Amino acid sequence: MKIPRRRFLHLAAGAAAFPAVSRIASAQTYPTRPVRWIIPMPPGDTPDILARLIGQWLSERLAQPFIMDNRPGAATNIGTEAALRARPDGYTLVQLGPPAAINATLYDKLNFNVIRDIAPVASIARAPNVMEVNLSVPVKTVPEFIAYAKANPGKLNMASSGIGSSLHVSGELFKIMTGVDMIHVPYRGSVAALTDMLVGQVQVLFDNLPASLEYVKAGKVRALAVTTARRTAALPDLPTIGEFVPGYEASLWWGVGVPKNTPIEIIDKLNKEINVCLADPKMKAQLAGLGAEVLAGSPADFSDLIAQETEKWGRVIKFAGIKAD
């Protein structure tokens, strides 16, 4: 039996629309089971704290547990790859930050490409690194430090949390833009780097502000400037490096992604809920207490940030000749 053409077209249109209707219905009920949030860093670090704050909010809003899964190792590559290989169904999230952008150039052979294999969901927060020196270094400002370093080439040790870390590339960018000569001393983590800086084993550190904030306030290290383009509310009297070195900017940033091909309706729902969370005054206060400020924005905004940071740090890594261990 022949189906009339008009009837056939109606049935065909209905069949084509069914997947879209199904996806929208799925997004409306999402989530219907616990969601795993992979954090490719150890517990207690700032990215971990941020994820747990947002995850608790989402658990209460969406009536399903958001379970934190710490997967540190290989400069965040282990956890990131595990997340990007998961099913693209919205039930696996991954915390992203500077390592995702840095590692794209630092490692010659990665099994994934963050820009290609990830669907950005939402940016969360930004925070500065802080340029700080041991109290024995006879400088109080960035210009004084530059003059002192140039008068003592190769005699200052610059600590970092490891080769290719945010701390390391922030310092390398400073070296490139000022022409100072410092010896890079990589540590296994920022805690060890800060510990040796406090006792004078190394003289300068571009540390995560959240990690160093209390030491700065207690006068145990001397902060010279923050690395972001704007001053931070956590230390409002502290200048930016860019006030003395025009164009310098380096910052920490964190956000959430999911595997590529995750339904856009689920991505949009997560983005909406996270932005509502970040607009809450209590959440803003908690982030400020960590020395961070809200970023928020659309998935496209976060995608642009990742792309820009990947290009920027790629240039620094190549210019400085940085090689992964």
C-alpha positions in Angstrom: 0.0 0.0 0.0 1.3 3.4 -0.9 1.5 6.1 1.7 0.3 9.5 0.4 3.2 11.9 -0.1 1.9 14.4 2.5 1.4 11.6 5.1 5.0 10.3 4.3 6.5 13.8 4.8 4.7 14.2 8.1 5.9 10.8 9.4 9.5 11.6 8.2 9.4 15.0 10.0 8.1 13.4 13.1 10.8 10.8 13.1 13.5 13.4 12.6 12.2 15.5 15.5 12.0 12.5 17.9 15.7 12.5 18.9 15.6 16.2 19.7 12.5 15.7 21.8 14.1 12.8 23.5 17.2 14.8 24.3 15.2 17.7 25.7 13.1 15.3 27.9 16.3 13.6 29.1 17.8 17.0 30.0 14.7 18.0 31.9 15.0 14.9 34.1 18.8 15.0 34.4 20.3 13.8 36.6 18.6 10.6 37.6 21.6 9.1 39.3 24.8 10.2 41.0 27.2 12.3 38.9 31.0 11.7 39.1 33.2 14.8 39.1 36.9 13.9 38.4 39.4 16.2 39.9 42.9 15.5 38.4 44.6 16.9 41.5 45.1 15.8 45.1 42.5 16.5 47.8 42.9 19.8 49.6 44.2 21.8 46.6 42.3 24.9 45.6 40.7 23.2 42.5 39.5 20.4 44.8 38.0 22.8 47.3 36.2 24.7 44.5 34.8 21.5 43.0 33.5 20.4 46.4 31.8 23.7 47.0 30.1 23.7 43.6 29.3 20.0 43.8 27.6 20.4 47.1 25.4 23.2 45.7 24.5 21.1 42.6 23.7 18.1 44.8 21.2 20.2 46.8 19.7 21.8 43.7 19.5 18.7 41.5 18.7 16.2 44.2 21.5 13.8 43.2 24.9 13.3 44.7 27.9 14.9 42.9 30.7 12.5 43.9 34.2 13.9 43.9 36.8 11.5 42.4 40.4 12.7 42.9 42.7 11.3 40.2 46.1 13.1 40.5 49.2 12.2 38.5 51.2 13.1 35.4 50.5 16.8 35.8 46.7 16.2 35.7 46.9 14.1 32.5 45.7 10.9 34.2 42.5 12.3 35.6 41.7 14.4 32.5 42.1 11.5 30.1 39.9 9.3 32.3 37.2 11.9 32.2 37.4 12.4 28.5 37.2 8.7 27.8 34.0 8.4 29.8 30.5 8.0 28.2 29.3 11.4 27.0 26.0 11.3 29.0 26.5 14.1 31.5 27.4 11.7 34.4 31.1 12.4 34.3 32.5 15.9 34.8 36.1 17.0 34.9 37.8 20.0 36.7 39.9 22.0 34.3 42.6 24.6 34.9 45.9 25.9 33.6 47.5 22.5 33.3 45.0 21.6 30.6 46.3 24.5 28.5 49.9 24.1 29.4 50.2 20.4 28.8 48.9 20.7 25.2 52.3 22.0 24.3 54.5 20.7 27.1 53.9 17.0 26.2 54.7 15.8 22.7 52.6 12.7 22.9 49.3 13.0 24.7 46.5 10.5 24.1 44.0 13.3 24.0 43.5 16.9 22.9 41.5 19.0 25.4 40.3 21.4 22.7 39.2 18.6 20.5 38.0 16.0 23.0 36.2 18.2 25.6 32.9 20.1 25.7 33.3 23.1 28.0 30.5 23.6 30.5 31.3 26.6 32.6 34.2 28.6 34.0 34.1 28.9 37.8 36.8 31.3 39.1 40.1 33.1 38.5 42.9 33.8 41.0 46.3 35.3 40.8 49.7 33.8 41.5 51.7 36.1 43.8 55.3 37.0 43.2 57.0 36.6 46.6 60.5 36.6 48.0 62.3 35.3 51.0 62.6 38.0 53.7 66.4 38.0 53.2 66.1 39.3 49.6 66.7 43.1 49.9 63.9 44.3 47.7 60.3 45.5 48.4 59.1 46.2 44.8 59.1 44.7 41.4 61.5 47.3 40.0 63.8 46.8 42.9 63.7 43.1 42.3 64.5 43.4 38.6 67.5 45.7 39.4 68.7 43.3 42.1 68.3 40.2 39.8 70.2 41.9 36.9 73.0 42.9 39.3 73.2 39.3 40.5 72.6 37.2 37.3 72.2 33.5 38.0 72.3 33.9 41.8 68.6 33.8 42.5 66.8 30.5 42.7 63.2 30.5 41.5 61.1 27.7 43.0 58.1 26.1 41.4 55.8 23.2 42.0 57.2 21.3 39.0 58.4 21.7 35.4 55.6 23.2 33.3 53.4 24.1 36.3 51.5 27.3 36.4 54.1 28.6 39.0 56.9 27.7 36.6 55.5 29.3 33.5 54.5 32.4 35.4 58.1 32.8 36.4 59.4 32.1 32.9 57.1 34.7 31.4 58.5 37.2 33.9 62.1 36.2 32.9 61.3 36.6 29.2 59.6 40.0 29.6 62.2 41.5 32.0 65.4 39.8 30.8 66.4 38.7 34.3 68.4 35.5 34.9 67.1 33.2 37.6 67.8 29.5 38.2 64.6 27.4 38.1 64.3 24.8 41.0 61.4 22.5 40.4 59.8 20.7 43.4 57.1 18.0 43.7 54.3 20.3 44.6 53.8 23.8 45.8 53.9 23.0 49.5 57.5 21.8 49.2 58.5 24.8 47.2 57.0 27.3 49.7 58.6 25.4 52.6 62.0 25.9 51.1 61.3 29.5 50.2 60.3 30.2 53.8 63.7 29.0 55.1 65.7 30.7 52.3 66.8 27.6 50.3 65.3 29.4 47.3 64.7 33.1 47.0 61.6 33.7 44.8 58.3 32.0 44.1 55.3 32.7 41.9 52.9 30.9 44.2 49.2 30.4 44.0 47.7 33.2 46.1 45.3 30.9 47.9 48.2 28.8 49.1 50.4 31.7 50.2 47.8 34.2 51.4 48.1 33.5 55.1 51.9 33.5 55.0 51.8 36.9 53.2 49.4 38.4 55.7 51.6 37.0 58.6 54.7 38.6 57.1 56.5 35.3 56.7 57.2 36.0 53.0 57.4 39.4 51.2 54.8 39.7 48.4 55.9 42.0 45.6 52.9 41.8 43.2 50.1 39.7 41.9 50.3 38.2 38.4 46.7 39.0 37.2 45.8 42.1 35.1 43.8 43.5 38.0 44.7 43.8 41.7 43.0 41.3 44.0 40.5 42.1 46.7 42.3 39.7 49.0 45.4 42.0 49.0 44.0 45.3 47.6 47.2 47.3 48.3 49.5 44.9 46.4 50.2 46.0 42.9 50.1 43.9 39.8 53.3 42.9 37.9 51.8 44.6 34.9 51.9 48.0 36.6 55.7 47.7 36.2 56.1 45.3 33.3 53.4 46.3 30.8 51.5 43.5 29.2 52.5 40.9 31.8 49.5 38.7 32.9 49.3 35.2 34.3 46.4 33.8 36.3 44.9 30.6 37.6 41.5 29.7 36.3 39.2 26.8 36.9 36.1 25.4 35.2 34.2 22.3 34.3 34.1 20.2 31.2 32.5 17.0 30.0 33.4 14.5 27.2 32.7 15.7 23.7 29.3 14.7 22.3 27.6 15.2 25.6 24.0 16.4 24.8 24.0 20.2 24.5 20.8 20.3 26.6 22.6 18.7 29.5 25.6 21.1 29.1 23.2 24.1 29.1 21.4 22.8 32.2 24.7 22.4 34.1 25.9 25.8 32.9 22.8 27.5 34.1 22.9 25.8 37.5 26.6 26.6 38.0 26.1 30.2 37.1 23.2 30.5 39.6 25.5 29.0 42.2 28.3 31.5 41.4 25.9 34.4 41.7 25.0 33.5 45.3 26.6 36.0 47.7 27.7 33.2 50.1 29.5 31.5 47.3 31.2 34.7 46.2 32.3 35.2 49.8 33.7 31.7 50.0 35.6 32.2 46.8 36.9 35.6 48.0 38.2 33.8 51.1 40.3 31.7 48.8 41.7 34.7 47.0 39.6 33.9 44.0 36.9 35.8 42.0 33.9 34.5 40.1 34.3 34.0 36.3 31.0 32.4 35.3 29.8 32.8 31.6 28.6 30.6 28.8 30.2 27.3 27.5 31.5 29.3 24.6 33.2 31.8 27.0 35.0 28.9 28.7 35.9 27.4 25.3 37.5 30.8 24.3 39.4 31.0 27.6 40.9 27.5 27.1 41.9 28.3 23.5 43.5 31.6 24.5 45.5 30.1 27.4 46.6 27.2 25.3 48.0 29.5 22.6 49.6 31.9 25.2 51.4 29.2 27.2 52.4 27.3 24.1 54.4 30.4 23.0 56.1 30.7 26.4 57.0 27.0 26.6 58.5 27.0 23.1 60.4 30.3 23.7 61.8 29.1 27.0 62.6 25.6 25.7 60.7 23.9 28.6 60.6 20.1 28.3 58.5 17.8 30.4 60.3 15.3 32.8 
